[in-house]
């Protein structure tokens, strides 16, 4: 699996780190992970107001607004809002919970996709032209995307639109045998910060779910 960041996306200040995880056992919940989530929520709660105004989140939002997406929120901002409102992080499954935890801690946009449903040999970060196929998670039919957005794509579909919502096809389930996980940054982040977050996510996933991972080198290309 290759990771390609198009020159147009790179010019927007977007950078990405990605790893391939194999052999992890996905389950609904892990008691040790739930304890860790509660501890991190307790650490973050007093800081939420300040974190919501952090430049990293502001830059994600600027990118979305520049592309015309007015009703989306950066994932980490959404997670912090849940902590502020409900005093907890959501439980989806052990893989998603792991990357949501690190996302809330680092303010970075993080996603994972089942490789069994990724077509082609590369994940590409590109600027959309409006013709792309995209079925959002929770929907049963494709929707139209606008030109000028940025997206993670495989050979024939959008995997994640503007780091806001992933596609339905590649969601992580208990049947997932291998998946990619990526961390996406912006002009307010340095590559070393992204790389450390990726390692933190993968270490937490393999500690919680087992398996192993390898980091995929990023290439700038079409």
C-alpha positions as CSV (number, residue, x, y, z in Angstrom):
1,X,0.0,0.0,0.0
2,X,1.3,3.4,-1.0
3,X,0.5,6.9,0.4
4,X,0.4,9.6,-2.2
5,X,-0.2,13.3,-1.4
6,X,-0.9,15.4,-4.5
7,X,1.1,18.6,-5.0
8,X,-2.2,20.6,-4.8
9,X,-3.0,19.1,-1.4
10,X,0.6,19.7,-0.2
11,X,0.3,23.3,-1.3
12,X,-2.7,23.7,1.0
13,X,-0.4,22.8,3.9
14,X,-1.9,19.3,4.4
15,X,0.5,16.5,5.4
16,X,-0.2,12.9,6.3
17,X,1.4,10.0,8.1
18,X,0.1,6.5,7.5
19,X,0.6,2.9,8.8
20,X,-0.7,-0.5,7.8
21,X,-2.0,-2.6,10.7
22,X,-2.4,-6.4,10.4
23,X,-3.7,-9.0,12.8
24,X,-5.5,-6.8,15.3
25,X,-8.6,-8.2,16.8
26,X,-11.4,-5.6,16.8
27,X,-14.0,-5.9,19.6
28,X,-16.8,-3.8,20.9
29,X,-15.0,-2.7,24.1
30,X,-11.9,-3.1,26.2
31,X,-12.0,-2.5,29.9
32,X,-8.4,-1.3,30.1
33,X,-9.0,1.1,27.2
34,X,-12.2,2.4,28.9
35,X,-10.2,3.1,32.0
36,X,-7.6,5.0,30.0
37,X,-10.3,7.0,28.2
38,X,-11.8,8.1,31.5
39,X,-8.4,9.2,32.8
40,X,-7.7,11.2,29.6
41,X,-11.2,12.8,29.7
42,X,-10.5,13.8,33.3
43,X,-7.2,15.5,32.2
44,X,-8.8,17.2,29.2
45,X,-12.0,18.5,30.8
46,X,-10.4,21.6,32.5
47,X,-8.7,22.5,29.3
48,X,-11.5,22.1,26.8
49,X,-12.4,25.8,26.5
50,X,-8.8,26.7,25.6
51,X,-8.3,23.7,23.3
52,X,-11.4,24.6,21.3
53,X,-9.6,27.8,20.3
54,X,-6.3,26.1,19.5
55,X,-4.6,27.1,16.1
56,X,-4.6,23.5,14.9
57,X,-8.4,23.3,15.1
58,X,-8.7,26.8,13.6
59,X,-6.6,25.8,10.6
60,X,-8.7,22.7,9.9
61,X,-11.8,24.8,10.0
62,X,-10.2,27.4,7.7
63,X,-9.5,24.7,5.2
64,X,-13.1,23.5,5.3
65,X,-14.6,26.9,5.0
66,X,-12.2,27.8,2.1
67,X,-13.6,24.7,0.3
68,X,-17.2,25.7,1.0
69,X,-17.9,23.2,3.7
70,X,-19.8,25.2,6.3
71,X,-21.5,22.4,8.3
72,X,-18.6,20.2,9.2
73,X,-16.4,20.1,12.3
74,X,-12.8,18.9,12.6
75,X,-13.0,15.5,14.3
76,X,-11.0,16.5,17.4
77,X,-13.2,19.6,17.9
78,X,-16.3,17.2,17.8
79,X,-14.6,14.9,20.4
80,X,-13.7,17.8,22.7
81,X,-17.3,19.1,22.5
82,X,-18.5,15.6,23.6
83,X,-16.2,15.7,26.5
84,X,-17.4,19.2,27.4
85,X,-21.1,18.2,27.0
86,X,-21.2,14.6,28.2
87,X,-18.0,14.1,30.2
88,X,-16.9,11.1,28.1
89,X,-15.6,9.9,24.8
90,X,-17.9,7.7,22.6
91,X,-17.6,3.9,22.4
92,X,-17.6,2.7,18.8
93,X,-15.2,-0.2,18.8
94,X,-11.6,-0.7,20.1
95,X,-9.8,0.5,17.0
96,X,-12.0,3.6,16.5
97,X,-11.9,4.3,20.3
98,X,-8.1,4.2,20.2
99,X,-7.7,6.7,17.5
100,X,-10.4,9.0,18.9
101,X,-8.5,9.0,22.2
102,X,-5.3,10.1,20.5
103,X,-7.2,12.6,18.3
104,X,-8.7,14.3,21.4
105,X,-5.2,14.4,23.0
106,X,-3.3,15.8,20.0
107,X,-6.2,17.7,18.2
108,X,-5.2,15.9,15.0
109,X,-7.6,14.4,12.4
110,X,-7.1,10.6,12.4
111,X,-8.9,7.9,10.5
112,X,-8.8,4.2,9.7
113,X,-10.0,2.1,6.7
114,X,-10.4,-1.6,6.1
115,X,-8.0,-2.6,3.4
116,X,-10.3,-5.4,2.2
117,X,-12.5,-2.6,0.7
118,X,-9.8,-0.3,-0.6
119,X,-9.4,-0.6,-4.3
120,X,-6.0,-0.2,-5.9
121,X,-2.5,-0.1,-4.4
122,X,-2.5,3.5,-3.0
123,X,-4.4,5.9,-0.8
124,X,-4.3,9.3,-2.4
125,X,-4.9,12.7,-0.9
126,X,-6.3,14.9,-3.7
127,X,-8.4,18.0,-4.5
128,X,-11.8,16.9,-5.8
129,X,-13.1,17.9,-9.2
130,X,-16.8,17.0,-8.3
131,X,-17.0,13.8,-10.2
132,X,-15.9,11.5,-7.4
133,X,-17.9,8.6,-6.0
134,X,-18.7,9.0,-2.3
135,X,-21.1,7.2,0.0
136,X,-20.8,8.7,3.6
137,X,-20.9,6.4,6.6
138,X,-24.5,6.0,7.6
139,X,-25.8,6.5,4.1
140,X,-26.9,3.9,1.5
141,X,-26.5,5.9,-1.6
142,X,-23.7,8.2,-3.0
143,X,-23.9,11.9,-2.6
144,X,-22.4,14.7,-4.7
145,X,-19.1,16.4,-3.6
146,X,-18.1,19.8,-4.7
147,X,-15.0,20.6,-6.7
148,X,-12.1,22.1,-4.7
149,X,-12.5,20.0,-1.6
150,X,-9.7,17.7,-0.4
151,X,-10.2,14.0,0.2
152,X,-8.5,10.7,0.8
153,X,-9.3,8.4,-2.1
154,X,-8.6,4.9,-3.4
155,X,-8.7,4.0,-7.1
156,X,-12.4,4.7,-7.5
157,X,-14.0,6.3,-4.4
158,X,-13.6,8.8,-1.6
159,X,-12.4,7.2,1.6
160,X,-12.8,10.3,3.7
161,X,-14.1,13.8,2.8
162,X,-12.2,16.7,4.2
163,X,-11.3,14.7,7.3
164,X,-14.9,15.0,8.4
165,X,-16.7,11.8,7.5
166,X,-15.4,8.5,6.0
167,X,-17.1,6.4,3.4
168,X,-19.5,3.5,4.4
169,X,-17.5,0.8,2.6
170,X,-14.2,0.9,4.5
171,X,-15.5,1.3,8.1
172,X,-13.8,-0.8,10.8
173,X,-15.8,-3.8,12.0
174,X,-15.2,-6.9,14.0
175,X,-14.5,-8.7,10.7
176,X,-11.7,-6.3,9.7
177,X,-8.4,-8.2,9.3
178,X,-6.1,-5.4,8.2
179,X,-6.5,-1.7,7.9
180,X,-4.7,1.5,7.3
181,X,-4.6,4.3,9.9
182,X,-3.5,7.8,9.0
183,X,-2.9,11.1,10.8
184,X,-3.5,14.3,8.9
185,X,-2.0,17.6,9.8
186,X,-2.1,21.2,8.5
187,X,0.0,24.4,8.5
188,X,-0.1,24.5,12.3
189,X,1.5,21.1,12.7
190,X,5.0,19.7,12.1
191,X,5.7,16.3,10.5
192,X,7.4,15.1,13.7
193,X,4.2,15.8,15.6
194,X,2.1,13.8,13.1
195,X,4.6,10.9,13.2
196,X,4.6,10.7,16.9
197,X,0.8,10.7,17.0
198,X,0.7,7.9,14.4
199,X,3.1,5.8,16.5
200,X,1.0,6.6,19.6
201,X,-2.2,5.4,17.8
202,X,-0.6,2.3,16.5
203,X,1.0,1.4,19.8
204,X,-2.3,1.8,21.6
205,X,-4.1,-0.2,18.9
206,X,-1.6,-3.1,19.1
207,X,-1.5,-2.9,22.9
208,X,-5.4,-3.1,23.0
209,X,-6.1,-5.3,20.0
210,X,-2.9,-7.2,19.3
211,X,-1.4,-7.4,15.8
212,X,1.5,-5.5,14.3
213,X,2.0,-2.4,12.1
214,X,4.4,-0.9,9.6
215,X,4.7,2.8,8.8
216,X,4.2,3.6,5.0
217,X,6.4,6.3,3.5
218,X,4.6,9.3,2.3
219,X,5.2,10.3,-1.4
220,X,4.2,13.6,-3.0
221,X,2.7,12.7,-6.4
222,X,-0.5,12.6,-8.4
